[in-house]
Amino acid sequence: QSDPMACEGAMPLYHIPEKAVDQVPLTLRQPTARFRGQAHGYTAFFTESFIDELADVAGKEPLSFRVAMLEGEPRLVACLQGAVRLAQWGGGIEASGQGIACHQMELPTGSGAVRKGLIAVVATARQEAGVVRVERLSAYVDIGRIVNMSLARQQIEGGLMFGLAHAVGGASGYAKGRPIAGRLAQLGLPLLADCPKVDIAFADSNEDPFDPGELGMVAVAPAIANALFSATGVRFRRLPLISEGL
């Protein structure tokens, strides 16, 4: 049975002439539960990783390649521009170790209107001895009119760290129907010493407020993956990023 929530966020905002999203339902033998960011956590990874690959094939700078396809999406463009200012973006040059990603989430209000939350993230990362080192995350966020700045910042900071765990740890194999990792310490989650420098800025907006609780994590993994490609020339197409044994 199809589940629209399983592919939330999969339709990209980029102006691509022909695009479609198909879902192939799959029955898993393992129980699953809700994940922070919902489906956006992996649909953003698919889209933003692939867009970065297209930019590379086309010989285009990753930021300008995205902006050129976002006509009519000024809020997302502003997020991209804000994130690169925070990160002192080096233009996505080879071996810079910087990667960029962006995403939009929507929340229907029930009255026909839609509230939007948008984020762009620039990651600075490198790989050494099979370990991913993320040195900096810079995020520019548009959640409309901000009711409580302190809570909004806390939610985005927490989301960024959750996205970091999504990218570099937090996976467990299974044996005889039971998870191999029996303790949190076995999941490879980032510790305090692993947490990068974080820069966050918010758009000054009068749009309807958007709940930032899920938004902070969605663009982190693709930003890190794209940063690692810049640093190493290797594409990471699975999550966690080192799950391919690279």
C-alpha positions in Angstrom: 0.0 0.0 0.0 1.4 3.4 -1.0 2.3 5.9 1.8 2.6 9.5 0.7 4.5 10.3 3.9 7.3 8.0 2.8 8.3 10.4 0.0 7.6 13.8 1.6 10.0 16.4 0.2 11.0 14.2 -2.8 9.6 16.6 -5.4 12.4 19.2 -5.9 11.7 22.9 -6.1 14.3 23.2 -8.9 12.9 24.2 -12.3 13.5 20.9 -14.1 11.3 20.5 -17.2 10.4 16.8 -16.6 10.3 15.4 -13.1 8.2 12.8 -11.3 8.3 10.9 -8.0 7.4 7.3 -8.0 7.1 5.2 -4.8 7.5 1.4 -4.7 6.0 0.2 -1.4 8.2 -2.4 0.4 7.3 -4.6 3.3 10.1 -4.8 5.9 10.4 -7.6 8.4 11.9 -5.2 10.9 9.7 -2.7 12.8 10.2 0.9 12.0 9.3 4.1 13.9 9.1 7.8 13.3 12.4 9.6 12.5 13.2 13.3 13.2 12.8 15.2 9.9 10.4 12.5 8.7 11.0 11.4 5.1 12.7 14.8 4.4 15.8 13.5 6.0 16.5 11.1 3.2 14.6 12.7 0.3 16.7 15.9 0.8 19.8 13.7 0.8 18.8 12.1 -2.5 18.0 15.4 -4.2 20.8 17.6 -3.0 23.4 14.9 -3.5 22.2 14.4 -7.1 22.0 18.1 -7.8 25.6 18.4 -6.7 26.6 15.5 -9.0 24.9 17.3 -11.9 26.7 20.5 -11.1 30.0 18.6 -11.2 29.2 16.9 -14.5 28.2 20.3 -16.0 31.3 21.9 -14.7 29.3 24.5 -12.7 29.9 26.0 -9.3 27.4 24.2 -6.9 25.8 27.4 -5.5 25.2 29.2 -8.8 24.0 25.9 -10.4 21.3 25.7 -7.8 20.3 29.4 -7.9 19.9 29.3 -11.7 17.2 26.7 -11.2 15.3 28.4 -8.4 13.6 31.3 -10.3 10.5 32.2 -8.3 11.8 30.8 -5.1 13.3 33.9 -3.5 13.1 32.6 0.1 15.2 29.5 -0.7 17.7 31.6 -2.7 18.1 33.9 0.2 18.8 30.9 2.5 21.5 29.7 0.1 23.1 33.2 0.0 22.9 33.6 3.7 24.5 30.2 4.4 27.5 30.9 2.1 28.0 34.3 3.8 28.2 32.6 7.2 30.5 29.9 6.0 32.8 32.2 3.9 32.0 29.9 0.9 35.0 29.3 -1.2 33.1 28.8 -4.4 33.0 25.0 -4.1 36.5 24.7 -5.5 38.1 21.3 -5.6 39.6 20.1 -2.3 37.9 23.0 -0.4 36.1 20.5 1.8 33.0 22.6 1.6 29.6 21.3 0.6 26.2 22.9 0.3 22.6 21.7 0.4 19.1 23.3 0.9 15.6 22.1 1.4 12.0 23.3 2.0 9.4 21.8 4.3 5.7 22.6 4.1 2.9 22.4 6.7 -0.7 22.6 5.5 -2.8 24.8 7.9 -6.2 23.2 7.1 -7.5 26.4 5.6 -5.9 25.9 2.2 -2.8 27.9 3.1 0.7 26.3 3.5 3.3 27.3 6.0 6.9 26.9 4.8 10.2 26.4 6.5 13.4 26.7 4.5 17.1 26.0 5.3 20.4 26.0 3.6 23.5 24.4 5.2 27.2 24.6 4.3 29.4 21.9 5.8 33.1 21.9 6.1 34.3 18.3 6.4 37.1 15.8 5.7 37.7 12.1 5.9 40.6 10.5 7.7 41.3 6.8 8.5 37.7 5.9 7.7 36.3 8.5 10.0 34.3 11.6 8.9 35.4 14.8 10.5 32.9 17.7 10.3 34.6 20.9 11.3 31.9 23.4 10.7 28.2 23.7 10.0 26.7 27.0 8.8 22.9 27.2 8.5 20.7 30.0 7.3 17.1 29.4 8.2 13.7 30.9 7.2 10.9 29.9 9.5 8.8 33.0 9.0 7.9 35.2 11.9 9.9 34.0 14.9 7.9 33.9 18.1 10.7 32.8 20.5 14.2 33.2 19.1 15.9 31.3 21.9 13.7 28.2 21.3 14.0 28.5 17.6 17.8 28.5 17.8 17.8 25.6 20.2 15.6 23.6 17.8 17.9 24.3 14.8 21.0 23.5 16.8 19.6 20.3 18.0 18.4 19.4 14.5 21.9 20.1 13.1 23.4 17.7 15.6 20.8 15.1 14.8 21.6 15.5 11.1 25.3 15.0 12.0 24.4 11.7 13.7 22.2 10.8 10.7 25.2 11.3 8.4 28.1 9.8 10.4 26.6 7.3 12.8 23.4 6.0 14.3 23.1 2.7 12.2 22.9 -0.8 13.4 23.0 -4.1 11.6 20.6 -6.9 12.5 21.2 -10.6 13.3 18.4 -13.1 13.9 15.9 -10.2 14.0 17.8 -8.3 16.8 19.9 -5.2 16.5 23.6 -5.9 16.8 24.1 -2.6 18.6 22.7 -3.2 22.1 23.8 0.1 23.6 23.9 3.7 22.4 27.7 3.7 22.7 27.8 1.1 19.9 25.9 3.3 17.4 28.8 5.5 16.6 26.9 8.7 17.5 28.9 11.9 17.6 30.2 12.8 21.1 30.6 16.4 22.4 34.2 16.3 21.2 33.0 15.4 17.7 30.6 18.3 17.4 31.6 21.0 14.9 31.6 24.8 15.2 28.0 25.9 14.4 26.9 29.2 12.9 23.1 29.9 12.6 21.3 32.9 11.2 17.6 33.5 10.7 15.8 35.4 8.0 13.9 38.5 9.1 10.5 37.5 7.8 6.8 38.3 8.3 5.6 35.0 6.8 3.5 32.7 8.9 5.6 30.9 11.6 6.9 27.4 10.9 7.8 24.8 13.5 11.6 24.5 13.4 11.7 21.1 15.3 12.2 19.0 12.2 13.8 21.4 9.8 17.3 21.6 11.3 18.4 18.1 10.4 17.2 17.7 6.8 20.0 19.3 4.8 23.0 18.3 7.0 23.7 14.9 5.5 23.8 16.0 1.9 25.9 19.1 2.8 28.4 16.8 4.5 28.4 14.3 1.6 29.0 17.1 -0.8 31.8 18.5 1.3 33.5 15.1 1.4 33.3 14.9 -2.4 35.0 18.3 -2.5 37.7 17.1 -0.1 38.3 13.6 -1.5 36.7 13.3 -4.9 34.7 10.3 -3.7 30.9 10.3 -3.8 29.1 9.0 -0.7 25.6 7.8 -1.8 24.4 5.9 1.3 23.6 6.8 4.9 25.5 6.6 7.2 28.2 8.0 4.8 30.9 5.5 5.8 28.5 2.5 5.4 30.1 1.6 2.1 33.4 0.9 3.9 35.1 3.9 2.4 
